[in-house]
Amino acid sequence: MPDVIAETLHELIVATRILANEKVLDAFGHVSVRHPRDPQRYFIPRHRAPELAEMSDLVELTLNSEPVRPIEFRLYSEKVIHGEIYKARPDVNAVCHHHAHTVLPFAISGQQIVPDFHLGAVVGHVPFWDQRDEFGDTNMLVVKPEEGASLARALGPNWMVLMRRHGATVAGTGIRELIFRTVFGSDNCKLLSQAMAMGRVDSLSPGEAKLTSAHQLRPPSTNRAWDYWVRRVEKAGLMPAKGGREASAKSGAASAKRPAPKSAKKSAAKGRSKKRR
């Protein structure tokens, strides 16, 4: 019987590596997943660059973004983004906060994101949130529960929200849907900027966006894209081992303790015999 929690946590680390490899996450940004058996908790890596995250870095938090167990390392300061969205949206099971350079021009200019190709339809309507409107001048980080709750309200029933002069937050019903929406949302913004530079944008109609989004978010599409991105992570040498660094260390230790094959012992004996001669 598969270990649902272990599978979920491994997929979370793979998702983090995918977004780093696809240039959505860089040194900053983070991905989380709701606990598959306890909706009042979620998992997120500790404070470090996403590409470096390991299974051993994952921390279990309450929806108040407090550690379930004592920890000795630093957590992301913006973890409340995740906790407050999970509180507000029971249908959301995965969240990503990022500062992709394809998306930032829209967060800076206030230009509305519209779906401009079929895969980009999954972004849906993208509202804006301006931290300054409610909280005045800040250091731009979403660190207080009330700030996270304000962002969750701005997201509303939608799946992506632009954070003025900061970045974006994306939600999904699961990890694979989240990654599909985050990657193709970034691609949509890149293409939209290029089309705007050419002087004309022909976006999808509301009906096209609704029908196309429903089609793209079916498992055959999300799984196909997931498998492709996983292969790219593997080719980049970024695929995490199942069980994390500890499993690899234990495997290495077990190999070191394992007795050498008889053929190896014979070869070693012959070598020692020749040295005596």
SVG drawing of the C-alpha trace seen along z (x, -y; Angstrom):
<svg xmlns="http://www.w3.org/2000/svg" viewBox="-19 -54 78 70">
<polyline fill="none" stroke="black" stroke-width="0.4" points="0.0,0.0 1.5,-3.3 2.5,-5.9 0.3,-8.8 2.2,-11.4 5.7,-10.3 4.5,-10.4 3.0,-13.8 6.2,-15.2 8.4,-13.7 6.1,-15.3 6.4,-18.7 10.1,-18.6 10.0,-17.6 7.5,-20.4 9.9,-22.9 12.8,-21.6 10.6,-21.8 9.7,-25.5 13.4,-26.2 14.4,-24.4 11.7,-26.2 13.0,-29.6 9.8,-30.5 11.6,-30.3 15.2,-31.5 16.9,-32.1 13.5,-33.1 9.9,-31.9 8.3,-28.8 5.8,-26.0 3.6,-24.3 1.0,-21.5 -1.9,-20.9 -1.5,-17.8 -3.2,-15.0 -4.8,-13.6 -5.2,-16.7 -6.6,-19.8 -5.7,-22.0 -2.0,-21.6 0.4,-22.0 4.0,-21.3 6.6,-23.7 10.4,-23.6 12.5,-25.5 14.2,-28.8 16.5,-28.1 16.8,-28.5 14.0,-26.3 16.4,-24.3 18.3,-23.2 15.3,-21.9 15.4,-18.3 12.9,-16.0 14.6,-16.6 13.9,-20.3 10.1,-19.9 8.3,-21.3 4.7,-20.6 2.8,-23.8 -0.7,-24.6 -2.9,-26.9 -1.7,-29.7 1.7,-28.9 3.2,-27.7 5.4,-24.6 3.6,-21.4 6.9,-20.3 9.8,-22.4 12.4,-23.3 16.0,-24.6 16.1,-26.3 14.6,-29.4 11.3,-29.3 10.2,-31.5 9.1,-34.8 6.2,-34.8 4.7,-31.5 1.5,-33.2 0.7,-33.6 0.2,-29.8 -1.6,-29.4 -4.1,-32.2 -5.0,-31.0 -5.5,-27.4 -7.8,-28.9 -9.9,-30.9 -10.0,-28.3 -10.8,-24.7 -10.6,-23.7 -7.0,-24.8 -4.4,-22.1 -1.2,-23.6 0.2,-27.2 3.2,-28.8 4.5,-32.3 7.1,-33.5 8.7,-36.5 9.1,-35.2 10.5,-37.9 7.9,-37.1 5.1,-38.0 6.8,-41.0 6.1,-43.6 2.4,-43.1 2.8,-43.4 4.8,-46.6 2.7,-48.2 -0.8,-47.2 -1.5,-45.8 -4.1,-43.1 -3.1,-39.5 -5.4,-37.9 -5.2,-34.4 -3.6,-34.7 -3.1,-31.1 -4.8,-27.8 -2.5,-26.6 -2.6,-30.0 -6.4,-29.8 -5.7,-28.0 -4.8,-31.3 -8.4,-32.5 -9.2,-36.0 -6.1,-37.5 -6.9,-40.2 -4.4,-42.6 -3.4,-43.1 -1.6,-46.2 -0.1,-45.8 0.3,-49.6 -3.5,-50.2 -4.2,-48.5 -0.9,-48.6 1.0,-51.7 4.7,-51.5 6.2,-48.1 9.3,-46.2 7.1,-44.5 7.2,-41.1 3.9,-39.4 4.8,-38.5 1.8,-39.3 -1.3,-37.0 -3.5,-40.0 -1.4,-40.7 -1.7,-37.1 -5.5,-37.2 -5.8,-40.4 -4.0,-38.7 -6.3,-35.7 -9.3,-38.0 -7.9,-39.6 -7.4,-36.1 -11.0,-35.4 -12.4,-32.5 -9.6,-32.9 -6.4,-30.9 -3.8,-33.6 -3.3,-37.0 -0.7,-39.6 1.1,-41.4 1.9,-45.0 5.7,-45.6 6.4,-42.2 5.3,-39.1 2.4,-36.6 0.7,-33.9 -0.8,-30.9 -3.2,-28.2 -4.2,-24.7 -6.4,-21.9 -3.3,-19.7 0.4,-19.9 0.3,-18.9 -2.5,-21.4 -0.6,-24.1 2.6,-23.5 0.7,-23.4 -1.0,-26.7 2.2,-28.3 4.5,-27.3 1.9,-28.1 0.8,-31.2 4.4,-32.4 4.6,-31.4 1.3,-33.3 2.8,-36.5 5.9,-36.1 3.9,-35.7 1.5,-38.5 4.4,-40.9 5.8,-40.0 2.3,-40.4 1.9,-43.8 5.3,-44.9 4.0,-44.0 1.0,-46.3 -1.9,-43.9 -3.2,-41.3 -5.9,-38.8 -6.9,-37.1 -9.2,-34.2 -12.9,-34.9 -14.5,-34.2 -16.1,-31.1 -12.9,-29.9 -11.0,-30.4 -13.6,-28.5 -13.8,-25.5 -10.0,-25.4 -9.2,-25.6 -11.5,-22.8 -9.9,-20.6 -6.3,-21.4 -6.8,-20.7 -7.9,-17.1 -5.4,-14.5 -4.3,-13.4 -3.0,-16.9 -1.6,-17.8 0.1,-14.4 1.6,-14.6 3.1,-18.0 4.3,-16.8 6.1,-13.8 7.8,-16.2 9.0,-18.6 10.2,-15.7 12.3,-14.4 13.8,-17.9 14.6,-17.9 16.3,-14.5 18.3,-15.7 19.4,-18.7 20.6,-16.4 18.2,-17.9 15.9,-15.0 15.7,-14.3 16.0,-10.7 12.8,-9.3 13.3,-9.5 15.6,-12.4 19.3,-12.8 19.0,-10.5 17.9,-7.6 20.8,-8.1 23.2,-8.2 21.8,-5.1 22.0,-3.3 25.7,-4.4 26.4,-3.2 24.7,0.1 26.8,0.6 30.0,-0.1 29.1,2.5 28.0,5.1 30.6,7.9 32.6,7.8 31.7,10.5 33.9,13.6 35.3,12.5 36.5,9.3 38.1,11.1 40.0,13.4 41.3,10.4 42.4,8.7 44.2,11.9 46.0,12.3 47.1,8.6 48.6,9.1 50.4,12.3 52.0,10.5 53.2,7.7 55.0,10.3 56.8,11.6"/>
</svg>
